[in-house]
Amino acid sequence: MDKNRVVEILDSPDMIDVTYKGEKVFIEQVDENYEKARVFPLGEPEKHYDVEVKSLQEHS
């Protein structure tokens, strides 16, 4: 996924399905300079971590 789409998803009022390595995640924030996103697995907000934006996949 590209960083512009991650920003759109982050700003969207709708819940958009996104996965990282097959696991559904919630995007908390994005660092556009480094193209990294802070995410956490759905239902586990204490397990947040940073990933490369290009490693995220959107599912409709």
Secondary structure, 3 states (H helix, E strand, C coil): CCHHHHHHHHHCCCCCEEEECCEEEEEEEEECCCCEEEEEECCCCCCCEEEEHHHEEEEC
